Amino acid sequence: MKKFQTPKSSLSLCALIVLVLGMWPAAAHAYIDPGTGSFVIQGIIAAVVGAGFAIKVFWHKIVSTFTGKSPAENDDDE
């Protein structure tokens, strides 16, 4: 009895078809309520504050990267 083997080109064609059909847009029939909007705004504000805090914490390392001095040499203001 002979085993059936599919050619690789037909497998890649099937994978391409599945990928294209999976990415096909469909109607969501949904809405965004005010709670969702405020949640998105809260997330944006948290990201900005978090980035500011990270810059504040690592400021001496950031400056030393661009100036070429060690962080200990940049501690003149403390």
C-alpha positions as CSV (number, residue, x, y, z in Angstrom):
1,M,0.0,0.0,0.0
2,K,1.4,3.4,-1.0
3,K,1.2,6.3,1.4
4,F,-0.3,9.6,0.1
5,Q,2.0,12.6,0.3
6,T,1.0,16.1,-0.5
7,P,3.4,18.3,-2.4
8,K,4.9,21.2,-0.4
9,S,3.6,23.8,-2.9
10,S,0.0,22.8,-2.2
11,L,0.6,22.9,1.6
12,S,2.1,26.4,1.3
13,L,-0.9,27.5,-0.9
14,C,-3.3,26.2,1.7
15,A,-1.4,28.0,4.5
16,L,-1.6,31.2,2.4
17,I,-5.3,30.8,1.9
18,V,-5.9,30.2,5.6
19,L,-3.8,33.3,6.5
20,V,-5.6,35.6,4.1
21,L,-9.0,34.4,5.2
22,G,-8.0,34.7,8.8
23,M,-7.1,38.4,8.2
24,W,-10.3,39.2,6.4
25,P,-12.1,42.0,8.2
26,A,-15.4,41.2,9.8
27,A,-18.1,43.4,11.2
28,A,-17.7,43.7,15.0
29,H,-21.1,45.1,15.9
30,A,-19.7,46.7,19.0
31,Y,-19.3,50.1,20.5
32,I,-16.9,51.9,22.8
33,D,-18.6,53.2,25.9
34,P,-17.3,56.1,28.0
35,G,-15.7,53.7,30.5
36,T,-13.5,52.3,27.8
37,G,-12.5,55.7,26.6
38,S,-11.5,56.8,30.1
39,F,-9.6,53.6,30.5
40,V,-7.6,54.3,27.4
41,I,-6.9,57.9,28.6
42,Q,-5.8,56.5,32.0
43,G,-3.4,54.1,30.2
44,I,-1.9,56.9,28.1
45,I,-1.4,59.1,31.2
46,A,0.2,56.2,33.1
47,A,2.6,55.5,30.2
48,V,3.7,59.2,30.1
49,V,4.2,59.3,33.9
50,G,6.1,56.0,33.9
51,A,8.4,57.1,31.1
52,G,9.1,60.4,33.0
53,F,9.9,58.4,36.2
54,A,12.2,56.1,34.3
55,I,14.0,59.0,32.7
56,K,14.3,60.6,36.2
57,V,15.8,57.5,37.7
58,F,18.2,56.7,34.9
59,W,19.1,60.4,34.0
60,H,22.8,60.1,35.1
61,K,23.3,57.0,33.0
62,I,21.6,58.6,30.0
63,V,23.8,61.7,30.3
64,S,27.0,59.6,30.7
65,T,26.1,57.7,27.6
66,F,26.1,60.8,25.5
67,T,28.9,62.7,27.2
68,G,31.3,59.8,27.6
69,K,31.9,60.5,31.2
70,S,31.3,58.0,34.0
71,P,28.1,58.5,36.1
72,A,30.3,59.3,39.1
73,E,31.9,62.3,37.2
74,N,28.4,63.7,36.5
75,D,27.3,63.8,40.1
76,D,28.5,67.4,40.6
77,D,25.0,68.7,41.2
78,E,24.3,66.5,44.2
